[in-house]
Every structure is written in structure tokens, then in C-alpha cells.
Amino acid sequence: MAAIGIENLVKAYGATPVIHGVSLAVRDGEFAVLVGPSGCGKSTLLRMIAGLESVTGGEIRIGDRLVNDLPPRERDIAMVFQDYALYPHKSVAENIGFGLKMRGADAATIDRKVQEAAQILQIGHLLGRKPGQLSGGQRQRVAMGRAIVREPKVFLFDEPLSNLDAHLRAEMRAEIKKVHQRFGTTIIYVTHDQVEAMTLADRIAILRGGHLEQFDTPDTIYRRPVSTFVAGFVGSPAMNFIAATAAPDGAGVRLPGGVDLAAPEPLRQRIAGVAGKAVTMGLRPEHIGLHAGGGPAVPGRVLLVEPLGAETLALVRIGDVEATGRFSPESGLRPGADIALGLQLDRAHVFDPDTGRTLTAPA
Amino acid sequence: MSTIKHRLTPLERSERRLGFAMLAPAFLLLAAVVVYPIADLIRASFTFLHLAQPWMGNPFVGFDNYAKALGDERFLEAVWHTVLYVIVTVPGAVVVGLGLALLANKPFTIKWPVRLGLLLPWALPLVFSGLIFRWFFEYNQGIANAILRGLGFAPLNWLTDPTLAFLTICLAIIWKASSFVALVLLAGLQTIPKSYYEAAEVDGASAWQQFREITLPMLRPAIFVALIFRTITAIQTFDIPYAMTNGGPGNATETLAMYIHKTTVDFLDIGYGSALAVLMFIVSAVITSGYLRYTRRDPGRH
């Protein structure tokens, strides 16, 4: 096991930089998830940690060892690839034992460790088969077996679940979490799926265009996003962003279409510094619902209803703003109906409309 | 599947007729240029047909021509030379071709010199390659002897010493054939996903281990294809020894195909030559079917 220290890491292909000075300290035994849209550099970052891509600038440390120029095999890591990279001409047992064999382990040790790993992953009955005879989920388990059998300091996962269907993905997510709890090995995991990131990670690193946006616990990422990008990336349905104006006296906000809302105390503090200016207000769907006393009622019109069983999502219009809210399935919403909405403005986020950075996050 | 014969609907029957009609031109062409000549070759091999002895006519002689072949020392020598060419040039071309393919598969920034080097020998006509190597090894002007002289050694009789002539011809054949082998193997190499090598790299495999554990087993089907093609063309070896030594010295480098050519074109003994050609055809067919059976039985294939 080992901590991973990334200091000011830069990657450029020729004159084109793709990672612009990322710093990231992953603790020993931590499950860190790198997440972001395609092209954000998350896979490149992972491959640099693995040693499959060269380092243009900065430092990568595994434990207390600087590994910048070490070949992958000397970094004591194991990696699970997106396509699993199982050798089609080798049996499952040979695939799992490959790393041990290459490092010159004796046949008895290889056999024992392969059996152990197969036991943990419940693939003992598949050891004699070829990868071509396995289902997607089974291949995924074999790929994980190949990684755990070597007992490396760090596991690297490169979008390991993206080739599975939704049901299997949930199952394998639990399996990966179990492996982490059992071995306690440091894991760096790349995905573009925010649900995977939220459910698996101790801490999530959100990348955008080769820059690190935020690196924090799932809870903090969700509740205190540092930018509109992070706020919009995490959470489903996504946060509503509303182009609003802070009242000159700082006592409220005006929405497009002339709807004036009084700001409760926490929001009043957040907009104190931008009185009279345009802001981007962020409000999660769970903070838009039917008016139930407390704050003032805001008139709205239902545009679209999406019943999901446990809850009902609805697109509503408030003044000139369209926003998604979460409602109880019993609320009986109909498209076209005029309703009284309750907005939990004390939970609203306020962002700078030009930079997208948060002005102050709610606690 | 039902065992009851499926009755065709009128539409299906008309579709089938159209299908046959569209295949007919290709079938007729193949019949004219492949099936008929082979059938006539087999017929001729059972007759006496010597263009220098027209008064003898074209009588049926049964297996006389085949019996004559088994007692013909020059024929047996030509067979032996052909076998030697196969034994030396098939593995030789595959090993050199594999090396070239691995080289060409490297991520060079400038790809054209490698590609040109790979394609040029393949694109050259066989006779032309033979002539090039003949000039290389020519006694007085050739580059091989020029180098030997430059290094202070005595020049060698490259093309007139039986053993050296055989070796230089093998060298020319390997040079010429390895580029085709390399093209086949390069196509095979490019189907191996890069992540296999990355996974092996992370798992601690050295370059040699990656070659042995991944490249070679995954290239097996392509190597078999290359072996089959190379063996068939090696059995038919003609142009390069024809251009380099014309079978000489004596008939020390003469192949089966060259002897058949001499028998029919130079000696005008069509009947006997046909019998020899049929024998060569049988040998090729037997070796090819052996290869095919082996690949089909191979459990490593997917």
C-alpha cells in the first residue's frame, strides 16, 4: 500500500498540452475517483501514473519513490483496462497468473494465489475456460483477479464498467467496493459516470480540460461545488442554473421575467458582495417543490411531468425561467397546471456569471 | 431443419434462375481458362505427344509417362532440389518476414522508408529480382566479389559452384518472398490490441516475454497463412533460378518447374511434360491439404 503524490503534473503531445499542472495527493488506502467529460485528461493522468505515458513536467510519487522515469513493471501497480485486455489464447487461470509467472513465481505459488483470487471473485469454476467463453461480467472479474493476485501497492482502473449493462454495472460496482474493503489497497479509478464516482469514491477528483476543478469527498462535492461545472456535473437531474440579479439592497434576487424573491438570511450573506449585479444562481431539483408553508409561495406552471415511481420530476416555469423540481409522486402534477412552488433559497448556490466560480458556498 | 423437402415458391425459383444466370459468365470463363486446360493436361499426360516427332501421332500410352518419370534421374534430382528450396526458403522467408513485420509495426514518425522497403521487393517482377541478384554475384563485376576483393579475399564462384549457386538463389528467393510474408504478418500484428501489451507491461513482462506470450501465439493464424502461400510458391520455384543460373551449373540448381518447362518448351515432349506437371500438382495439393488439416485441428485458434 502506498500514498500517491502528484505535483504540478504536465503532459503535452508535441506543442499541445493536455494536462496543465495537476496536483493531487491520494492518501494511503484511499479510493480516489478521477471523473470528467471525455477529453478532460482523466485517462491520460491515470496512464501517466501507470507509466504508460511519459511525464512532460512535474512529479509522480508512489509511496516515497519518485516514479517519473520508472517503467510500469517497476512501479508495483496493477491495472484493469477498459477492454479488460484478457489474452484470448490463455485460460482464465493463465490470465490471472500471468503477472506472477512473468515475475518468476514458482508454479505452486501461482496456483495457490490464482485459486485464492478466484475464490474471492467467485470465478473458481471458470479457471479452465478461455476469455472468449465468458460473459462481460465474468471477464471483468477475471481482469480484477489478474490485478489482485499480484498484491500491488496501487490498483488503477480505467473505466472498467463502461462495457457492461446497467444491471451488471451496479453488481460490479459493489464487487469493486468489496475488493477495496478487503485489501485496503490504494485505488485510482477513472470513469465518466458521476454515479460511479459518487458511490465508489472516498474522494472525487473532477477534471476539466486538463485542469483539476475540485478534489474532495462526494458529500462536499455535492453540497459545496466550487464551480458551475462541478455543480452541473454531479447530481441527477442536474442543478438548475438561473441567470438572476441580486437586488441593489442585497435583500433578494430578481429572476428573468421580473419575479422578485426575498432572500433568506444565508443567501443574503452570499449575495452581499454582489448587490445590484448579475449572478448565476444554482438550485438543485430537490430544493424546488410544492409550497408547504414556511417561505413565500412562488407561482409556477408545470410544463412536463416525468413520474419515476419513487418520485416525480417536473419541468416548471417560474417567470421566464425553466427549472426541474423533485416532487412527491402523490402531488398529482399535470402539464399546464398552475401551482404554488416553494423554493428553498437558503440552499441556493451563487456563482460568478463570468468565471463560473462559486461566490460563497452554502454550509 | 425439416427432413421434408422444401418446395420452392415460384418467386424463389425465379430468384434461383436469376442467380445461376448471373454466375454463368464467370463460370464459363473459369471453365475455359482453368478447368479445360487442367483436364486437357491430365489427358495429355496419358498419351505420347512429342512435337519433334509428329509422325508418331498422339497414341494413348497409359501410365508410361509416369513410369518413365520414376526412372528419370534428372527428374528425381529436380524434385530433390525443389524440396531443398522449400526446406530453406519457407522458414527463411517466414523468419525474415516476421522480423520485417515487427520492424514495420514500430511507431516510426516517418513511415515511408519502412513501407517502401517492405513493398518494393514484393512489387518487383520475379525475373527482375533474379537479374538483380545475378548482377550482385557476377564473378567479375558483381558487388559481392568486389567486397571480397576489397577486404583482401579471393573472389568466389557464386553462380558456378553448385553449393554457392544454391545458396545465392535461396538468398534471392528469401529476399523476394519475405516482403509478402511480412505484409501478411503485419496485417496480423495490427489486429493485436495495444492494451494487451500495456497489460503485460504493467504485469512485468519483458519485451521478449511479450513477444513469446502474446505476439507469437496471437500471430499463429497469420503465420499459417504465410506458410501455406510460401510453400505453394516455393514448390513452383522457377523465375529466380531461371534468371540467375538457368538451372546450372549442369542442372545443380534446376527445380521441378524448370525441368517441366525444359521438357515441354525446349524438348517439345508435351506428353511427358504433362505427366510431370500433374505430379507437381498432386504434391502441391497434398501439402496444402495437410496444412489446412493442421490449422483446422489447432485448438489455439478462435
Interface residues (C-beta under 8 A of the other chain):
Chain A: A50 G51 L52 P71 P72 R73 I77 A78 M79 F81 Q82 D83 A85 Y87 P88 H89 K90 F98 G99 M102 R103 K130 G132 R146 R150
Chain B: P193 S195 Y196 E198 A199 A200 E201 V202 D203 G204 A205 S206 Q209 E213 I214 P217 M218 G300 H302
